[in-house]
Amino acid sequence: MTDDTAARLAAKNLNINAHGTLGLLIRAVRKQHRSPAEVLALLAAIPAQSSLHIRPSLLDEVIAQIKAEWITDDE
């Protein structure tokens, strides 16, 4: 798991699929390894508790996508 551009390029040259943090978190929800609520909490914590740089608008889009696809009014 990496968001480092050089590592992604090296993986691509070796024909290895690379996935970023956001992709892994979305995949965790899709495969039911984590609940949507757990992933939303992790995403919300990224700006304050991580050195990972994610554009705020992209983070907002991912949060909105998870809410739209997996969060119901019952939760």
All heavy atoms as a GROMACS GRO file, in nm:
protein
  572
    1MET      N    1   0.086  -0.116   0.000
    1MET     CA    2   0.000   0.000   0.000
    1MET      C    3   0.090   0.122   0.000
    1MET      O    4   0.178   0.134   0.085
    1MET     CB    5  -0.089  -0.002   0.124
    1MET     CG    6  -0.170   0.123   0.140
    1MET     SD    7  -0.293   0.112   0.270
    1MET     CE    8  -0.192   0.118   0.414
    2THR      N    9   0.069   0.209  -0.095
    2THR     CA   10   0.148   0.330  -0.100
    2THR      C   11   0.077   0.438  -0.180
    2THR      O   12   0.000   0.408  -0.269
    2THR     CB   13   0.287   0.304  -0.160
    2THR    OG1   14   0.360   0.426  -0.156
    2THR    CG2   15   0.279   0.255  -0.302
    3ASP      N   16   0.103   0.559  -0.146
    3ASP     CA   17   0.055   0.671  -0.223
    3ASP      C   18   0.173   0.746  -0.284
    3ASP      O   19   0.162   0.855  -0.332
    3ASP     CB   20  -0.029   0.766  -0.136
    3ASP     CG   21  -0.165   0.706  -0.110
    3ASP    OD1   22  -0.238   0.686  -0.207
    3ASP    OD2   23  -0.195   0.679   0.006
    4ASP      N   24   0.291   0.684  -0.279
    4ASP     CA   25   0.412   0.743  -0.330
    4ASP      C   26   0.421   0.724  -0.481
    4ASP      O   27   0.414   0.612  -0.531
    4ASP     CB   28   0.531   0.679  -0.260
    4ASP     CG   29   0.661   0.737  -0.306
    4ASP    OD1   30   0.680   0.858  -0.290
    4ASP    OD2   31   0.743   0.661  -0.360
    5THR      N   32   0.438   0.832  -0.553
    5THR     CA   33   0.439   0.828  -0.699
    5THR      C   34   0.549   0.737  -0.752
    5THR      O   35   0.526   0.658  -0.844
    5THR     CB   36   0.455   0.970  -0.756
    5THR    OG1   37   0.349   1.051  -0.707
    5THR    CG2   38   0.450   0.970  -0.907
    6ALA      N   39   0.668   0.746  -0.696
    6ALA     CA   40   0.779   0.663  -0.744
    6ALA      C   41   0.748   0.514  -0.726
    6ALA      O   42   0.776   0.432  -0.815
    6ALA     CB   43   0.908   0.699  -0.671
    7ALA      N   44   0.690   0.479  -0.614
    7ALA     CA   45   0.655   0.338  -0.590
    7ALA      C   46   0.546   0.291  -0.686
    7ALA      O   47   0.550   0.179  -0.736
    7ALA     CB   48   0.609   0.320  -0.446
    8ARG      N   49   0.450   0.378  -0.716
    8ARG     CA   50   0.345   0.344  -0.811
    8ARG      C   51   0.403   0.320  -0.951
    8ARG      O   52   0.364   0.227  -1.020
    8ARG     CB   53   0.239   0.453  -0.818
    8ARG     CG   54   0.147   0.458  -0.699
    8ARG     CD   55   0.055   0.580  -0.713
    8ARG     NE   56  -0.037   0.586  -0.604
    8ARG     CZ   57  -0.159   0.533  -0.607
    8ARG    NH1   58  -0.204   0.472  -0.712
    8ARG    NH2   59  -0.237   0.543  -0.502
    9LEU      N   60   0.496   0.406  -0.991
    9LEU     CA   61   0.558   0.390  -1.123
    9LEU      C   62   0.640   0.262  -1.129
    9LEU      O   63   0.637   0.190  -1.229
    9LEU     CB   64   0.645   0.512  -1.156
    9LEU     CG   65   0.570   0.641  -1.184
    9LEU    CD1   66   0.668   0.757  -1.198
    9LEU    CD2   67   0.484   0.629  -1.308
   10ALA      N   68   0.713   0.231  -1.022
   10ALA     CA   69   0.791   0.108  -1.018
   10ALA      C   70   0.698  -0.013  -1.026
   10ALA      O   71   0.726  -0.109  -1.098
   10ALA     CB   72   0.875   0.103  -0.890
   11ALA      N   73   0.588  -0.010  -0.953
   11ALA     CA   74   0.493  -0.121  -0.958
   11ALA      C   75   0.436  -0.136  -1.098
   11ALA      O   76   0.424  -0.249  -1.149
   11ALA     CB   77   0.380  -0.097  -0.857
   12LYS      N   78   0.404  -0.027  -1.162
   12LYS     CA   79   0.350  -0.032  -1.297
   12LYS      C   80   0.451  -0.094  -1.393
   12LYS      O   81   0.414  -0.178  -1.476
   12LYS     CB   82   0.312   0.109  -1.344
   12LYS     CG   83   0.248   0.113  -1.480
   12LYS     CD   84   0.206   0.253  -1.518
   12LYS     CE   85   0.142   0.253  -1.656
   12LYS     NZ   86   0.098   0.387  -1.694
   13ASN      N   87   0.577  -0.057  -1.380
   13ASN     CA   88   0.682  -0.114  -1.465
   13ASN      C   89   0.700  -0.263  -1.443
   13ASN      O   90   0.746  -0.334  -1.532
   13ASN     CB   91   0.814  -0.040  -1.444
   13ASN     CG   92   0.813   0.098  -1.504
   13ASN    OD1   93   0.741   0.126  -1.599
   13ASN    ND2   94   0.892   0.188  -1.448
   14LEU      N   95   0.665  -0.310  -1.324
   14LEU     CA   96   0.676  -0.453  -1.292
   14LEU      C   97   0.543  -0.526  -1.312
   14LEU      O   98   0.530  -0.642  -1.273
   14LEU     CB   99   0.724  -0.469  -1.147
   14LEU     CG  100   0.864  -0.417  -1.117
   14LEU    CD1  101   0.889  -0.417  -0.968
   14LEU    CD2  102   0.969  -0.502  -1.190
   15ASN      N  103   0.446  -0.457  -1.371
   15ASN     CA  104   0.313  -0.513  -1.392
   15ASN      C  105   0.247  -0.558  -1.262
   15ASN      O  106   0.180  -0.661  -1.256
   15ASN     CB  107   0.317  -0.629  -1.492
   15ASN     CG  108   0.352  -0.581  -1.631
   15ASN    OD1  109   0.309  -0.475  -1.674
   15ASN    ND2  110   0.434  -0.657  -1.701
   16ILE      N  111   0.265  -0.478  -1.159
   16ILE     CA  112   0.202  -0.503  -1.030
   16ILE      C  113   0.095  -0.397  -1.010
   16ILE      O  114   0.120  -0.277  -1.026
   16ILE     CB  115   0.305  -0.494  -0.914
   16ILE    CG1  116   0.413  -0.602  -0.932
   16ILE    CG2  117   0.236  -0.506  -0.780
   16ILE    CD1  118   0.529  -0.586  -0.836
   17ASN      N  119  -0.025  -0.441  -0.976
   17ASN     CA  120  -0.133  -0.346  -0.949
   17ASN      C  121  -0.106  -0.274  -0.817
   17ASN      O  122  -0.075  -0.338  -0.717
   17ASN     CB  123  -0.268  -0.418  -0.939
   17ASN     CG  124  -0.314  -0.470  -1.072
   17ASN    OD1  125  -0.284  -0.413  -1.176
   17ASN    ND2  126  -0.387  -0.580  -1.072
   18ALA      N  127  -0.115  -0.144  -0.821
   18ALA     CA  128  -0.097  -0.063  -0.700
   18ALA      C  129  -0.229   0.007  -0.669
   18ALA      O  130  -0.297   0.054  -0.759
   18ALA     CB  131   0.014   0.040  -0.721
   19HIS      N  132  -0.262   0.011  -0.542
   19HIS     CA  133  -0.385   0.076  -0.498
   19HIS      C  134  -0.352   0.172  -0.385
   19HIS      O  135  -0.277   0.139  -0.295
   19HIS     CB  136  -0.487  -0.028  -0.449
   19HIS     CG  137  -0.519  -0.130  -0.552
   19HIS    ND1  138  -0.606  -0.106  -0.655
   19HIS    CD2  139  -0.474  -0.255  -0.570
   19HIS    CE1  140  -0.614  -0.212  -0.731
   19HIS    NE2  141  -0.534  -0.305  -0.682
   20GLY      N  142  -0.411   0.288  -0.390
   20GLY     CA  143  -0.390   0.387  -0.287
   20GLY      C  144  -0.478   0.364  -0.166
   20GLY      O  145  -0.564   0.274  -0.164
   21THR      N  146  -0.457   0.445  -0.066
   21THR     CA  147  -0.531   0.433   0.058
   21THR      C  148  -0.682   0.443   0.037
   21THR      O  149  -0.758   0.361   0.089
   21THR     CB  150  -0.484   0.542   0.157
   21THR    OG1  151  -0.344   0.525   0.179
   21THR    CG2  152  -0.560   0.534   0.288
   22LEU      N  153  -0.724   0.540  -0.040
   22LEU     CA  154  -0.868   0.557  -0.063
   22LEU      C  155  -0.927   0.436  -0.134
   22LEU      O  156  -1.034   0.387  -0.098
   22LEU     CB  157  -0.896   0.684  -0.142
   22LEU     CG  158  -0.854   0.814  -0.076
   22LEU    CD1  159  -0.886   0.933  -0.165
   22LEU    CD2  160  -0.918   0.830   0.060
   23GLY      N  161  -0.857   0.385  -0.232
   23GLY     CA  162  -0.903   0.267  -0.304
   23GLY      C  163  -0.914   0.146  -0.214
   23GLY      O  164  -1.009   0.068  -0.224
   24LEU      N  165  -0.816   0.130  -0.126
   24LEU     CA  166  -0.820   0.017  -0.033
   24LEU      C  167  -0.936   0.029   0.065
   24LEU      O  168  -1.002  -0.071   0.099
   24LEU     CB  169  -0.688   0.006   0.042
   24LEU     CG  170  -0.569  -0.037  -0.042
   24LEU    CD1  171  -0.441  -0.030   0.040
   24LEU    CD2  172  -0.588  -0.177  -0.097
   25LEU      N  173  -0.963   0.150   0.111
   25LEU     CA  174  -1.075   0.167   0.204
   25LEU      C  175  -1.209   0.142   0.136
   25LEU      O  176  -1.298   0.078   0.193
   25LEU     CB  177  -1.070   0.306   0.267
   25LEU     CG  178  -0.955   0.328   0.365
   25LEU    CD1  179  -0.945   0.474   0.407
   25LEU    CD2  180  -0.969   0.237   0.486
   26ILE      N  181  -1.224   0.189   0.013
   26ILE     CA  182  -1.348   0.162  -0.061
   26ILE      C  183  -1.362   0.013  -0.085
   26ILE      O  184  -1.471  -0.045  -0.068
   26ILE     CB  185  -1.350   0.240  -0.194
   26ILE    CG1  186  -1.364   0.390  -0.166
   26ILE    CG2  187  -1.464   0.192  -0.284
   26ILE    CD1  188  -1.341   0.478  -0.287
   27ARG      N  189  -1.254  -0.052  -0.122
   27ARG     CA  190  -1.257  -0.197  -0.144
   27ARG      C  191  -1.294  -0.272  -0.016
   27ARG      O  192  -1.366  -0.372  -0.020
   27ARG     CB  193  -1.121  -0.244  -0.195
   27ARG     CG  194  -1.118  -0.394  -0.225
   27ARG     CD  195  -0.985  -0.433  -0.280
   27ARG     NE  196  -0.977  -0.378  -0.416
   27ARG     CZ  197  -0.881  -0.407  -0.501
   27ARG    NH1  198  -0.783  -0.488  -0.466
   27ARG    NH2  199  -0.880  -0.356  -0.621
   28ALA      N  200  -1.246  -0.225   0.098
   28ALA     CA  201  -1.279  -0.288   0.226
   28ALA      C  202  -1.429  -0.286   0.253
   28ALA      O  203  -1.486  -0.384   0.304
   28ALA     CB  204  -1.204  -0.219   0.340
   29VAL      N  205  -1.495  -0.177   0.216
   29VAL     CA  206  -1.640  -0.170   0.232
   29VAL      C  207  -1.708  -0.263   0.132
   29VAL      O  208  -1.798  -0.340   0.169
   29VAL     CB  209  -1.691  -0.025   0.214
   29VAL    CG1  210  -1.844  -0.020   0.217
   29VAL    CG2  211  -1.635   0.066   0.320
   30ARG      N  212  -1.665  -0.258   0.007
   30ARG     CA  213  -1.727  -0.342  -0.097
   30ARG      C  214  -1.718  -0.490  -0.063
   30ARG      O  215  -1.811  -0.565  -0.087
   30ARG     CB  216  -1.661  -0.316  -0.232
   30ARG     CG  217  -1.701  -0.187  -0.294
   30ARG     CD  218  -1.646  -0.172  -0.434
   30ARG     NE  219  -1.691  -0.046  -0.489
   30ARG     CZ  220  -1.618   0.032  -0.564
   30ARG    NH1  221  -1.495  -0.003  -0.597
   30ARG    NH2  222  -1.667   0.146  -0.608
   31LYS      N  223  -1.605  -0.531  -0.007
   31LYS     CA  224  -1.585  -0.673   0.024
   31LYS      C  225  -1.631  -0.708   0.166
   31LYS      O  226  -1.610  -0.818   0.213
   31LYS     CB  227  -1.439  -0.712   0.003
   31LYS     CG  228  -1.399  -0.703  -0.143
   31LYS     CD  229  -1.258  -0.757  -0.162
   31LYS     CE  230  -1.225  -0.758  -0.309
   31LYS     NZ  231  -1.245  -0.889  -0.368
   32GLN      N  232  -1.691  -0.611   0.232
   32GLN     CA  233  -1.746  -0.626   0.367
   32GLN      C  234  -1.640  -0.666   0.470
   32GLN      O  235  -1.668  -0.738   0.566
   32GLN     CB  236  -1.863  -0.724   0.366
   32GLN     CG  237  -1.976  -0.677   0.278
   32GLN     CD  238  -2.094  -0.772   0.275
   32GLN    OE1  239  -2.083  -0.889   0.311
   32GLN    NE2  240  -2.207  -0.720   0.233
   33HIS      N  241  -1.518  -0.617   0.450
   33HIS     CA  242  -1.412  -0.637   0.549
   33HIS      C  243  -1.419  -0.530   0.657
   33HIS      O  244  -1.369  -0.550   0.768
   33HIS     CB  245  -1.273  -0.635   0.484
   33HIS     CG  246  -1.251  -0.747   0.388
   33HIS    ND1  247  -1.246  -0.880   0.427
   33HIS    CD2  248  -1.232  -0.748   0.254
   33HIS    CE1  249  -1.226  -0.956   0.322
   33HIS    NE2  250  -1.217  -0.878   0.215
   34ARG      N  251  -1.478  -0.415   0.623
   34ARG     CA  252  -1.502  -0.306   0.717
   34ARG      C  253  -1.641  -0.250   0.689
   34ARG      O  254  -1.688  -0.250   0.576
   34ARG     CB  255  -1.400  -0.192   0.699
   34ARG     CG  256  -1.258  -0.230   0.733
   34ARG     CD  257  -1.243  -0.239   0.886
   34ARG     NE  258  -1.108  -0.275   0.923
   34ARG     CZ  259  -1.070  -0.399   0.956
   34ARG    NH1  260  -1.155  -0.497   0.956
   34ARG    NH2  261  -0.947  -0.423   0.991
   35SER      N  262  -1.704  -0.200   0.793
   35SER     CA  263  -1.836  -0.141   0.775
   35SER      C  264  -1.819  -0.001   0.716
   35SER      O  265  -1.714   0.063   0.733
   35SER     CB  266  -1.909  -0.132   0.909
   35SER     OG  267  -1.851  -0.030   0.989
   36PRO      N  268  -1.924   0.049   0.651
   36PRO     CA  269  -1.917   0.186   0.601
   36PRO      C  270  -1.886   0.287   0.712
   36PRO      O  271  -1.809   0.380   0.693
   36PRO     CB  272  -2.055   0.210   0.541
   36PRO     CG  273  -2.102   0.073   0.503
   36PRO     CD  274  -2.047  -0.018   0.609
   37ALA      N  275  -1.944   0.266   0.829
   37ALA     CA  276  -1.919   0.358   0.941
   37ALA      C  277  -1.773   0.357   0.983
   37ALA      O  278  -1.715   0.462   1.013
   37ALA     CB  279  -2.009   0.321   1.059
   38GLU      N  280  -1.711   0.238   0.985
   38GLU     CA  281  -1.569   0.229   1.021
   38GLU      C  282  -1.483   0.304   0.919
   38GLU      O  283  -1.392   0.379   0.957
   38GLU     CB  284  -1.523   0.084   1.025
   38GLU     CG  285  -1.576   0.005   1.142
   38GLU     CD  286  -1.539  -0.141   1.132
   38GLU    OE1  287  -1.562  -0.205   1.027
   38GLU    OE2  288  -1.484  -0.192   1.233
   39VAL      N  289  -1.513   0.285   0.792
   39VAL     CA  290  -1.434   0.350   0.687
   39VAL      C  291  -1.457   0.501   0.689
   39VAL      O  292  -1.362   0.579   0.674
   39VAL     CB  293  -1.465   0.288   0.550
   39VAL    CG1  294  -1.404   0.370   0.438
   39VAL    CG2  295  -1.413   0.146   0.544
   40LEU      N  296  -1.579   0.545   0.713
   40LEU     CA  297  -1.605   0.688   0.722
   40LEU      C  298  -1.526   0.750   0.838
   40LEU      O  299  -1.473   0.861   0.825
   40LEU     CB  300  -1.754   0.716   0.737
   40LEU     CG  301  -1.837   0.692   0.611
   40LEU    CD1  302  -1.986   0.701   0.644
   40LEU    CD2  303  -1.799   0.789   0.500
   41ALA      N  304  -1.517   0.679   0.948
   41ALA     CA  305  -1.440   0.729   1.062
   41ALA      C  306  -1.291   0.740   1.027
   41ALA      O  307  -1.224   0.838   1.062
   41ALA     CB  308  -1.460   0.640   1.183
   42LEU      N  309  -1.240   0.639   0.957
   42LEU     CA  310  -1.100   0.643   0.914
   42LEU      C  311  -1.075   0.759   0.817
   42LEU      O  312  -0.975   0.830   0.829
   42LEU     CB  313  -1.061   0.511   0.849
   42LEU     CG  314  -1.051   0.391   0.942
   42LEU    CD1  315  -1.039   0.262   0.862
   42LEU    CD2  316  -0.933   0.407   1.037
   43LEU      N  317  -1.165   0.777   0.724
   43LEU     CA  318  -1.150   0.885   0.627
   43LEU      C  319  -1.154   1.021   0.696
   43LEU      O  320  -1.076   1.110   0.664
   43LEU     CB  321  -1.260   0.877   0.521
   43LEU     CG  322  -1.250   0.760   0.424
   43LEU    CD1  323  -1.377   0.748   0.341
   43LEU    CD2  324  -1.128   0.774   0.334
   44ALA      N  325  -1.244   1.036   0.791
   44ALA     CA  326  -1.256   1.164   0.862
   44ALA      C  327  -1.131   1.194   0.944
   44ALA      O  328  -1.097   1.311   0.964
   44ALA     CB  329  -1.379   1.161   0.953
   45ALA      N  330  -1.061   1.090   0.988
   45ALA     CA  331  -0.941   1.108   1.070
   45ALA      C  332  -0.816   1.141   0.989
   45ALA      O  333  -0.718   1.192   1.045
   45ALA     CB  334  -0.917   0.982   1.153
   46ILE      N  335  -0.818   1.116   0.860
   46ILE     CA  336  -0.698   1.134   0.778
   46ILE      C  337  -0.638   1.274   0.790
   46ILE      O  338  -0.518   1.287   0.815
   46ILE     CB  339  -0.723   1.095   0.632
   46ILE    CG1  340  -0.733   0.942   0.620
   46ILE    CG2  341  -0.614   1.148   0.540
   46ILE    CD1  342  -0.772   0.892   0.482
   47PRO      N  343  -0.714   1.381   0.774
   47PRO     CA  344  -0.651   1.514   0.778
   47PRO      C  345  -0.580   1.545   0.911
   47PRO      O  346  -0.476   1.608   0.912
   47PRO     CB  347  -0.767   1.610   0.755
   47PRO     CG  348  -0.870   1.530   0.684
   47PRO     CD  349  -0.856   1.391   0.741
   48ALA      N  350  -0.636   1.500   1.021
   48ALA     CA  351  -0.581   1.535   1.152
   48ALA      C  352  -0.480   1.434   1.205
   48ALA      O  353  -0.392   1.470   1.283
   48ALA     CB  354  -0.695   1.550   1.253
   49GLN      N  355  -0.492   1.308   1.164
   49GLN     CA  356  -0.411   1.203   1.226
   49GLN      C  357  -0.316   1.133   1.132
   49GLN      O  358  -0.260   1.029   1.168
   49GLN     CB  359  -0.504   1.101   1.291
   49GLN     CG  360  -0.588   1.160   1.401
   49GLN     CD  361  -0.680   1.056   1.464
   49GLN    OE1  362  -0.676   0.939   1.432
   49GLN    NE2  363  -0.763   1.101   1.556
   50SER      N  364  -0.296   1.187   1.014
   50SER     CA  365  -0.210   1.120   0.917
   50SER      C  366  -0.126   1.223   0.842
   50SER      O  367  -0.166   1.337   0.825
   50SER     CB  368  -0.296   1.041   0.817
   50SER     OG  369  -0.217   0.990   0.713
   51SER      N  370  -0.010   1.178   0.796
   51SER     CA  371   0.072   1.264   0.710
   51SER      C  372   0.036   1.246   0.563
   51SER      O  373   0.092   1.311   0.476
   51SER     CB  374   0.220   1.233   0.731
   51SER     OG  375   0.247   1.099   0.695
   52LEU      N  376  -0.060   1.160   0.538
   52LEU     CA  377  -0.107   1.134   0.402
   52LEU      C  378  -0.172   1.260   0.346
   52LEU      O  379  -0.259   1.319   0.408
   52LEU     CB  380  -0.208   1.020   0.404
   52LEU     CG  381  -0.270   0.977   0.272
   52LEU    CD1  382  -0.162   0.922   0.179
   52LEU    CD2  383  -0.376   0.871   0.298
   53HIS      N  384  -0.126   1.302   0.229
   53HIS     CA  385  -0.184   1.421   0.167
   53HIS      C  386  -0.290   1.378   0.066
   53HIS      O  387  -0.259   1.309  -0.031
   53HIS     CB  388  -0.079   1.505   0.097
   53HIS     CG  389  -0.139   1.620   0.023
   53HIS    ND1  390  -0.192   1.730   0.089
   53HIS    CD2  391  -0.160   1.641  -0.108
   53HIS    CE1  392  -0.240   1.813  -0.001
   53HIS    NE2  393  -0.222   1.762  -0.121
   54ILE      N  394  -0.412   1.413   0.094
   54ILE     CA  395  -0.524   1.386   0.003
   54ILE      C  396  -0.594   1.519  -0.018
   54ILE      O  397  -0.627   1.590   0.079
   54ILE     CB  398  -0.622   1.283   0.060
   54ILE    CG1  399  -0.552   1.149   0.079
   54ILE    CG2  400  -0.743   1.267  -0.031
   54ILE    CD1  401  -0.637   1.043   0.145
   55ARG      N  402  -0.616   1.553  -0.143
   55ARG     CA  403  -0.687   1.676  -0.175
   55ARG      C  404  -0.822   1.675  -0.104
   55ARG      O  405  -0.897   1.578  -0.112
   55ARG     CB  406  -0.704   1.683  -0.328
   55ARG     CG  407  -0.736   1.818  -0.382
   55ARG     CD  408  -0.735   1.818  -0.535
   55ARG     NE  409  -0.843   1.735  -0.589
   55ARG     CZ  410  -0.823   1.621  -0.655
   55ARG    NH1  411  -0.704   1.576  -0.680
   55ARG    NH2  412  -0.927   1.551  -0.699
   56PRO      N  413  -0.856   1.781  -0.030
   56PRO     CA  414  -0.982   1.783   0.046
   56PRO      C  415  -1.104   1.754  -0.041
   56PRO      O  416  -1.196   1.684   0.004
   56PRO     CB  417  -0.986   1.924   0.104
   56PRO     CG  418  -0.843   1.962   0.118
   56PRO     CD  419  -0.774   1.900  -0.003
   57SER      N  420  -1.106   1.804  -0.163
   57SER     CA  421  -1.223   1.780  -0.249
   57SER      C  422  -1.235   1.633  -0.286
   57SER      O  423  -1.345   1.579  -0.295
   57SER     CB  424  -1.217   1.866  -0.375
   57SER     OG  425  -1.100   1.836  -0.450
   58LEU      N  426  -1.121   1.563  -0.304
   58LEU     CA  427  -1.124   1.420  -0.334
   58LEU      C  428  -1.173   1.342  -0.212
   58LEU      O  429  -1.257   1.252  -0.225
   58LEU     CB  430  -0.986   1.370  -0.376
   58LEU     CG  431  -0.974   1.220  -0.401
   58LEU    CD1  432  -1.070   1.173  -0.510
   58LEU    CD2  433  -0.830   1.185  -0.437
   59LEU      N  434  -1.124   1.378  -0.095
   59LEU     CA  435  -1.169   1.313   0.027
   59LEU      C  436  -1.320   1.331   0.045
   59LEU      O  437  -1.391   1.236   0.077
   59LEU     CB  438  -1.092   1.369   0.147
   59LEU     CG  439  -1.113   1.301   0.281
   59LEU    CD1  440  -1.079   1.153   0.275
   59LEU    CD2  441  -1.030   1.371   0.388
   60ASP      N  442  -1.368   1.452   0.020
   60ASP     CA  443  -1.512   1.478   0.029
   60ASP      C  444  -1.591   1.392  -0.070
   60ASP      O  445  -1.699   1.342  -0.037
   60ASP     CB  446  -1.542   1.626   0.005
   60ASP     CG  447  -1.493   1.716   0.117
   60ASP    OD1  448  -1.464   1.666   0.227
   60ASP    OD2  449  -1.480   1.839   0.092
   61GLU      N  450  -1.538   1.376  -0.191
   61GLU     CA  451  -1.606   1.293  -0.292
   61GLU      C  452  -1.615   1.148  -0.248
   61GLU      O  453  -1.720   1.084  -0.265
   61GLU     CB  454  -1.530   1.300  -0.425
   61GLU     CG  455  -1.547   1.427  -0.502
   61GLU     CD  456  -1.464   1.427  -0.629
   61GLU    OE1  457  -1.453   1.321  -0.694
   61GLU    OE2  458  -1.408   1.534  -0.662
   62VAL      N  459  -1.508   1.096  -0.191
   62VAL     CA  460  -1.507   0.956  -0.147
   62VAL      C  461  -1.604   0.937  -0.031
   62VAL      O  462  -1.681   0.840  -0.027
   62VAL     CB  463  -1.365   0.911  -0.109
   62VAL    CG1  464  -1.365   0.773  -0.045
   62VAL    CG2  465  -1.275   0.910  -0.232
   63ILE      N  466  -1.604   1.030   0.062
   63ILE     CA  467  -1.698   1.023   0.175
   63ILE      C  468  -1.842   1.027   0.124
   63ILE      O  469  -1.926   0.946   0.167
   63ILE     CB  470  -1.670   1.136   0.276
   63ILE    CG1  471  -1.539   1.108   0.348
   63ILE    CG2  472  -1.786   1.153   0.374
   63ILE    CD1  473  -1.488   1.223   0.433
   64ALA      N  474  -1.870   1.115   0.030
   64ALA     CA  475  -2.005   1.124  -0.027
   64ALA      C  476  -2.043   0.996  -0.100
   64ALA      O  477  -2.158   0.950  -0.091
   64ALA     CB  478  -2.014   1.244  -0.121
   65GLN      N  479  -1.948   0.936  -0.171
   65GLN     CA  480  -1.974   0.812  -0.243
   65GLN      C  481  -2.010   0.699  -0.147
   65GLN      O  482  -2.107   0.626  -0.169
   65GLN     CB  483  -1.852   0.770  -0.325
   65GLN     CG  484  -1.869   0.637  -0.396
   65GLN     CD  485  -1.742   0.590  -0.465
   65GLN    OE1  486  -1.644   0.664  -0.475
   65GLN    NE2  487  -1.742   0.467  -0.511
   66ILE      N  488  -1.935   0.687  -0.040
   66ILE     CA  489  -1.964   0.582   0.058
   66ILE      C  490  -2.100   0.605   0.123
   66ILE      O  491  -2.179   0.512   0.137
   66ILE     CB  492  -1.852   0.574   0.163
   66ILE    CG1  493  -1.725   0.519   0.097
   66ILE    CG2  494  -1.894   0.487   0.283
   66ILE    CD1  495  -1.603   0.523   0.183
   67LYS      N  496  -2.129   0.728   0.158
   67LYS     CA  497  -2.260   0.758   0.218
   67LYS      C  498  -2.373   0.727   0.120
   67LYS      O  499  -2.474   0.670   0.159
   67LYS     CB  500  -2.266   0.904   0.262
   67LYS     CG  501  -2.184   0.932   0.385
   67LYS     CD  502  -2.192   1.079   0.423
   67LYS     CE  503  -2.116   1.106   0.550
   67LYS     NZ  504  -2.120   1.250   0.588
   68ALA      N  505  -2.355   0.763  -0.005
   68ALA     CA  506  -2.460   0.742  -0.106
   68ALA      C  507  -2.483   0.594  -0.134
   68ALA      O  508  -2.596   0.551  -0.153
   68ALA     CB  509  -2.425   0.816  -0.234
   69GLU      N  510  -2.376   0.516  -0.137
   69GLU     CA  511  -2.388   0.375  -0.176
   69GLU      C  512  -2.419   0.282  -0.060
   69GLU      O  513  -2.481   0.178  -0.081
   69GLU     CB  514  -2.259   0.328  -0.245
   69GLU     CG  515  -2.241   0.391  -0.381
   69GLU     CD  516  -2.119   0.335  -0.454
   69GLU    OE1  517  -2.088   0.216  -0.439
   69GLU    OE2  518  -2.054   0.414  -0.526
   70TRP      N  519  -2.373   0.316   0.062
   70TRP     CA  520  -2.384   0.218   0.170
   70TRP      C  521  -2.454   0.263   0.296
   70TRP      O  522  -2.484   0.180   0.381
   70TRP     CB  523  -2.244   0.166   0.207
   70TRP     CG  524  -2.186   0.078   0.101
   70TRP    CD1  525  -2.226  -0.048   0.068
   70TRP    CD2  526  -2.081   0.111   0.011
   70TRP    NE1  527  -2.150  -0.096  -0.035
   70TRP    CE2  528  -2.059   0.000  -0.072
   70TRP    CE3  529  -2.002   0.224  -0.007
   70TRP    CZ2  530  -1.963  -0.002  -0.172
   70TRP    CZ3  531  -1.906   0.223  -0.105
   70TRP    CH2  532  -1.888   0.111  -0.187
   71ILE      N  533  -2.477   0.390   0.311
   71ILE     CA  534  -2.541   0.436   0.435
   71ILE      C  535  -2.690   0.458   0.409
   71ILE      O  536  -2.728   0.531   0.317
   71ILE     CB  537  -2.477   0.567   0.485
   71ILE    CG1  538  -2.327   0.549   0.513
   71ILE    CG2  539  -2.550   0.619   0.609
   71ILE    CD1  540  -2.294   0.454   0.627
   72THR      N  541  -2.771   0.394   0.491
   72THR     CA  542  -2.916   0.411   0.478
   72THR      C  543  -2.964   0.501   0.592
   72THR      O  544  -2.891   0.531   0.686
   72THR     CB  545  -2.990   0.276   0.488
   72THR    OG1  546  -2.966   0.222   0.620
   72THR    CG2  547  -2.940   0.178   0.383
   73ASP      N  548  -3.087   0.543   0.584
   73ASP     CA  549  -3.144   0.628   0.689
   73ASP      C  550  -3.153   0.555   0.821
   73ASP      O  551  -3.163   0.616   0.927
   73ASP     CB  552  -3.283   0.676   0.648
   73ASP     CG  553  -3.276   0.775   0.532
   73ASP    OD1  554  -3.171   0.841   0.515
   73ASP    OD2  555  -3.375   0.786   0.457
   74ASP      N  556  -3.148   0.420   0.817
   74ASP     CA  557  -3.159   0.340   0.939
   74ASP      C  558  -3.030   0.341   1.019
   74ASP      O  559  -3.027   0.304   1.135
   74ASP     CB  560  -3.194   0.195   0.905
   74ASP     CG  561  -3.330   0.185   0.836
   74ASP    OD1  562  -3.413   0.276   0.854
   74ASP    OD2  563  -3.352   0.086   0.764
   75GLU      N  564  -2.918   0.377   0.956
   75GLU     CA  565  -2.788   0.369   1.025
   75GLU      C  566  -2.753   0.499   1.092
   75GLU      O  567  -2.796   0.602   1.066
   75GLU     CB  568  -2.678   0.332   0.924
   75GLU     CG  569  -2.700   0.190   0.874
   75GLU     CD  570  -2.587   0.147   0.782
   75GLU    OE1  571  -2.471   0.161   0.819
   75GLU    OE2  572  -2.617   0.098   0.673
   0.00000   0.00000   0.00000
